[in-house]
Amino acid sequence: MSTADGAPQAALNALLATLDLEPLEDNLFRGARGNEGWQRVFGGQVLGQALMAAARTVDPSRPVHSLHGYFLLAGDPSRPIVYDVERIRDGGSFTTRRVKAIQHGRPIFSMSSSFHKSEPGFEHQSPMPEVPPPEDLPNPKDIIGGLMEALPASMRSYWSRERPIDMRVVDVSRYLTRDKKTPLQHIWIRANGRLPDDPAVHQAVLAYASDFTLLDTALIAHGKLLFDADVQLASLDHALWYHRPFRADEWLLYVQDSPNAYGARGFCRGSIFARDGTLIASVVQEGLMRQRLSDFVPN
């Protein structure tokens, strides 16, 4: 794992700072702006901050088990985001919260989340695919390093900066070829340093990381990359179910596929496994997947 005084840990510390929300009033929080280098706020940041806002109004004995969010407007990365939490229900076993993220007086994101006290029950799960361990896979920066000069400026910037999430792609040919393939990818992920023991922080970091590569999976079927000038990608909604306890600073296998794309929307699914094969979370996302044409002007 990255050393505590290295640049990767610094990037993780910056993420943790954005997740450390400032209380403004009862049920009202402010999240610091991130530094992802995008022209709009990264969706994973909004997911993580919204989940932290909801969790701070719930007893810690009830961890989150699901969230469902809609991205309404592009966020302004130069401004903080205010999170307004509505306490929908506090029941005997479940707690429900609705969160609205606000910038410039308008909602940019809306999320419902549910929290459940731990209790025993039936258990089963799908098996984890057999893939090489993360230690046998190269760092993406090492792979791209020799190709930097041939890459577009946006792609060079994306791969050259330090990031809070360490990723090891099982099949890197996805980024090095324009072949149309089955829209399936396996990526090992973990926080790029040590996290505090607060389970809510681990859940928020996973929400953040779950938005990185999921929608990109749909482009594999078309031999496209998210950096292509003729491709417009944007998350429309995001759903995440937390099945079992986990640590986001330990390696997790993110299995992603895309069973459908139609009408300028791509639909993607993800299963996240702990290293021992335990299924810890499931993800579903639909996103705008628009091909820019010279004679088409989007609304």
C-alpha positions as CSV (number, residue, x, y, z in Angstrom):
1,M,0.0,0.0,0.0
2,S,1.1,3.5,-0.6
3,T,3.2,5.2,2.0
4,A,1.5,7.7,4.3
5,D,3.8,10.5,3.2
6,G,3.6,9.9,-0.6
7,A,1.6,11.7,-3.3
8,P,-1.1,8.9,-3.5
9,Q,-1.9,9.3,0.2
10,A,-2.0,13.1,-0.3
11,A,-4.6,12.5,-3.0
12,L,-6.6,10.3,-0.7
13,N,-6.4,12.8,2.1
14,A,-7.8,15.4,-0.3
15,L,-10.8,13.1,-0.9
16,L,-11.3,12.5,2.8
17,A,-11.4,16.3,3.3
18,T,-14.2,16.6,0.7
19,L,-16.1,13.9,2.6
20,D,-15.7,15.6,5.9
21,L,-18.8,17.8,5.6
22,E,-19.3,21.1,7.4
23,P,-22.6,21.1,9.5
24,L,-24.5,24.3,8.8
25,E,-27.7,23.6,10.6
26,D,-29.8,20.6,11.6
27,N,-29.9,18.3,8.5
28,L,-27.9,20.8,6.4
29,F,-24.3,20.3,5.4
30,R,-21.7,21.8,3.1
31,G,-19.2,19.8,1.1
32,A,-15.9,21.3,-0.1
33,R,-15.2,21.3,-3.8
34,G,-13.0,18.5,-5.1
35,N,-10.0,18.7,-7.4
36,E,-10.6,16.1,-10.1
37,G,-9.6,18.3,-13.0
38,W,-12.9,18.0,-14.8
39,Q,-15.1,20.8,-16.2
40,R,-17.9,19.6,-14.1
41,V,-18.1,18.0,-10.6
42,F,-17.2,14.3,-10.7
43,G,-20.4,12.3,-10.0
44,G,-18.6,10.0,-7.5
45,Q,-17.8,13.0,-5.4
46,V,-21.5,14.0,-5.2
47,L,-22.5,10.4,-4.4
48,G,-19.9,10.1,-1.6
49,Q,-20.8,13.5,0.0
50,A,-24.5,12.9,-0.2
51,L,-24.1,9.5,1.5
52,M,-22.0,11.1,4.2
53,A,-24.6,13.8,4.8
54,A,-27.4,11.1,5.1
55,A,-25.2,8.9,7.4
56,R,-24.5,11.8,9.8
57,T,-28.2,11.9,10.6
58,V,-28.5,8.1,11.3
59,D,-27.4,6.1,14.3
60,P,-24.1,4.4,13.5
61,S,-25.6,1.0,14.5
62,R,-27.6,1.2,11.2
63,P,-25.3,1.1,8.2
64,V,-26.5,2.0,4.8
65,H,-27.7,-0.9,2.6
66,S,-28.8,0.9,-0.5
67,L,-28.8,4.3,-2.3
68,H,-30.5,5.5,-5.5
69,G,-29.4,8.8,-7.0
70,Y,-30.3,11.0,-10.0
71,F,-27.8,13.5,-11.5
72,L,-30.0,16.5,-12.5
73,L,-27.5,19.2,-13.5
74,A,-23.7,19.4,-14.1
75,G,-22.0,20.5,-10.9
76,D,-19.8,23.6,-10.8
77,P,-16.3,22.5,-9.6
78,S,-15.4,26.0,-8.5
79,R,-18.1,26.1,-5.8
80,P,-19.0,24.0,-2.7
81,I,-22.2,21.9,-2.6
82,V,-24.9,22.2,0.1
83,Y,-26.6,19.0,1.1
84,D,-30.2,19.2,2.5
85,V,-31.2,15.9,4.3
86,E,-34.8,15.1,4.8
87,R,-35.6,12.5,7.5
88,I,-38.2,10.4,5.8
89,R,-38.6,7.6,8.3
90,D,-37.0,6.2,11.5
91,G,-38.5,2.8,11.9
92,G,-37.9,-0.2,14.1
93,S,-35.4,-1.8,11.7
94,F,-35.0,0.7,8.8
95,T,-34.1,4.3,8.4
96,T,-34.8,6.3,5.2
97,R,-33.2,9.6,4.2
98,R,-33.6,11.8,1.1
99,V,-30.8,14.1,0.2
100,K,-30.8,17.1,-2.2
101,A,-27.5,18.5,-3.4
102,I,-27.7,22.3,-4.2
103,Q,-25.6,24.7,-6.1
104,H,-26.5,28.2,-7.2
105,G,-29.9,27.8,-5.6
106,R,-30.8,24.8,-7.8
107,P,-30.7,21.0,-7.1
108,I,-28.0,19.2,-9.1
109,F,-28.5,15.8,-7.5
110,S,-31.2,13.9,-5.6
111,M,-30.7,10.7,-3.6
112,S,-32.7,8.3,-1.5
113,S,-30.9,6.0,0.9
114,S,-31.9,3.3,3.3
115,F,-30.2,2.1,6.5
116,H,-30.8,-1.2,8.2
117,K,-29.8,-2.5,11.6
118,S,-27.7,-5.7,11.5
119,E,-29.7,-8.9,11.9
120,P,-29.2,-12.6,10.9
121,G,-30.9,-14.1,7.9
122,F,-30.6,-16.4,4.8
123,E,-27.4,-16.1,2.9
124,H,-26.2,-16.9,-0.7
125,Q,-24.2,-15.0,-3.3
126,S,-22.8,-15.3,-6.8
127,P,-19.2,-16.6,-7.1
128,M,-16.3,-14.2,-7.9
129,P,-14.7,-14.7,-11.3
130,E,-11.2,-16.1,-11.4
131,V,-8.8,-13.3,-12.4
132,P,-5.1,-12.5,-11.8
133,P,-4.4,-10.9,-8.4
134,P,-3.7,-7.2,-8.3
135,E,0.0,-7.7,-7.5
136,D,0.5,-9.4,-10.9
137,L,-1.0,-6.5,-12.8
138,P,0.8,-3.3,-13.7
139,N,-0.1,0.2,-12.5
140,P,-2.1,2.0,-15.2
141,K,0.4,4.8,-15.2
142,D,3.2,2.4,-16.0
143,I,1.2,1.0,-18.9
144,I,0.3,4.4,-20.3
145,G,3.7,6.0,-19.6
146,G,5.3,4.8,-22.8
147,L,2.3,6.0,-24.8
148,M,1.9,9.4,-23.3
149,E,3.1,11.4,-26.3
150,A,0.7,9.7,-28.6
151,L,-2.4,10.3,-26.4
152,P,-4.7,13.3,-26.5
153,A,-4.0,16.0,-23.9
154,S,-7.1,15.2,-21.9
155,M,-6.1,11.5,-21.6
156,R,-2.5,12.4,-20.7
157,S,-3.8,14.6,-17.9
158,Y,-6.1,11.9,-16.7
159,W,-3.5,9.2,-16.4
160,S,-0.6,11.4,-15.2
161,R,-2.1,12.9,-12.0
162,E,-2.2,11.1,-8.7
163,R,-5.6,9.8,-7.7
164,P,-7.2,8.7,-4.4
165,I,-8.2,5.3,-5.8
166,D,-5.6,2.7,-6.9
167,M,-6.8,0.7,-9.9
168,R,-5.4,-2.4,-11.6
169,V,-7.1,-3.3,-14.9
170,V,-7.1,-7.0,-15.7
171,D,-7.3,-6.5,-19.5
172,V,-5.5,-3.3,-20.4
173,S,-6.0,-3.9,-24.1
174,R,-9.3,-2.2,-23.7
175,Y,-7.4,1.1,-23.6
176,L,-4.9,0.2,-26.3
177,T,-7.1,-1.0,-29.1
178,R,-10.2,0.1,-31.0
179,D,-11.5,-3.4,-31.4
180,K,-15.2,-3.9,-30.6
181,K,-15.4,-6.4,-27.8
182,T,-17.9,-7.9,-25.3
183,P,-18.6,-5.0,-22.9
184,L,-17.1,-6.6,-19.8
185,Q,-14.2,-5.6,-17.7
186,H,-12.6,-6.5,-14.4
187,I,-10.7,-3.9,-12.3
188,W,-9.1,-4.2,-8.9
189,I,-9.7,-1.1,-6.8
190,R,-8.7,0.2,-3.3
191,A,-8.2,3.5,-1.6
192,N,-4.6,4.8,-2.2
193,G,-3.7,4.7,1.4
194,R,-5.1,3.9,4.9
195,L,-8.6,5.0,5.8
196,P,-10.0,5.7,9.2
197,D,-12.1,2.9,10.8
198,D,-15.4,4.6,10.4
199,P,-17.6,2.3,8.3
200,A,-19.5,5.3,6.8
201,V,-16.2,6.6,5.4
202,H,-15.5,3.3,3.7
203,Q,-19.0,3.2,2.3
204,A,-18.7,6.8,0.9
205,V,-15.2,6.0,-0.6
206,L,-16.7,3.0,-2.4
207,A,-19.6,5.1,-3.7
208,Y,-17.0,7.5,-5.0
209,A,-14.9,4.8,-6.7
210,S,-18.0,3.0,-8.1
211,D,-18.6,5.8,-10.6
212,F,-15.1,5.9,-12.1
213,T,-15.2,3.2,-14.9
214,L,-18.7,1.8,-14.9
215,L,-20.3,3.8,-17.7
216,D,-17.1,3.5,-19.8
217,T,-17.8,-0.3,-19.9
218,A,-20.6,0.3,-22.4
219,L,-18.2,1.9,-24.9
220,I,-16.2,-1.4,-25.1
221,A,-18.9,-2.8,-27.4
222,H,-18.3,0.1,-29.9
223,G,-14.5,0.4,-29.8
224,K,-14.7,3.8,-28.2
225,L,-13.0,5.6,-25.2
226,L,-14.5,8.2,-23.0
227,F,-11.8,10.6,-24.2
228,D,-12.9,10.4,-27.8
229,A,-14.0,13.8,-29.2
230,D,-17.1,12.3,-30.8
231,V,-18.3,10.7,-27.6
232,Q,-20.3,12.4,-24.9
233,L,-20.8,10.5,-21.6
234,A,-22.6,11.6,-18.4
235,S,-24.1,9.7,-15.5
236,L,-27.9,10.0,-15.3
237,D,-28.5,7.8,-12.3
238,H,-26.6,5.5,-10.0
239,A,-27.8,2.8,-7.6
240,L,-25.6,1.0,-5.1
241,W,-26.5,-1.9,-2.7
242,Y,-24.1,-2.7,0.2
243,H,-24.4,-6.4,1.0
244,R,-21.7,-7.1,3.6
245,P,-19.1,-5.3,5.7
246,F,-15.8,-4.4,3.9
247,R,-12.8,-2.1,3.9
248,A,-12.3,0.2,1.0
249,D,-8.5,0.4,1.6
250,E,-8.2,-3.3,0.8
251,W,-8.3,-4.7,-2.7
252,L,-11.8,-5.2,-4.2
253,L,-12.6,-6.7,-7.5
254,Y,-15.0,-4.6,-9.6
255,V,-16.7,-6.7,-12.2
256,Q,-18.5,-4.6,-14.8
257,D,-20.7,-5.3,-17.8
258,S,-23.1,-3.5,-20.1
259,P,-26.1,-5.6,-21.3
260,N,-27.7,-2.8,-23.2
261,A,-27.3,0.5,-25.0
262,Y,-30.2,2.2,-26.8
263,G,-31.6,5.7,-27.5
264,A,-28.3,7.5,-26.5
265,R,-28.3,5.7,-23.1
266,G,-25.9,3.0,-21.9
267,F,-26.9,0.6,-19.1
268,C,-24.2,-0.9,-16.9
269,R,-24.0,-3.2,-14.0
270,G,-21.3,-4.0,-11.4
271,S,-20.5,-6.6,-8.8
272,I,-17.9,-5.8,-6.2
273,F,-16.1,-8.6,-4.4
274,A,-13.6,-8.7,-1.5
275,R,-10.4,-10.5,-2.1
276,D,-11.7,-13.6,-0.4
277,G,-14.5,-13.8,-2.9
278,T,-17.2,-12.3,-0.7
279,L,-19.8,-10.2,-2.6
280,I,-19.8,-6.9,-0.8
281,A,-21.8,-4.6,-3.2
282,S,-23.8,-4.4,-6.4
283,V,-24.0,-1.4,-8.7
284,V,-26.3,-0.3,-11.5
285,Q,-26.0,2.8,-13.6
286,E,-27.6,4.3,-16.7
287,G,-25.8,7.2,-18.5
288,L,-26.0,9.4,-21.5
289,M,-24.0,7.8,-24.2
290,R,-24.2,10.2,-27.1
291,Q,-22.2,10.1,-30.3
292,R,-21.5,13.6,-31.6
293,L,-22.4,13.9,-35.2
294,S,-21.5,16.9,-37.4
295,D,-25.2,17.5,-38.3
296,F,-26.6,16.9,-34.8
297,V,-26.9,19.6,-32.2
298,P,-27.9,18.2,-28.8
299,N,-30.3,20.0,-26.5
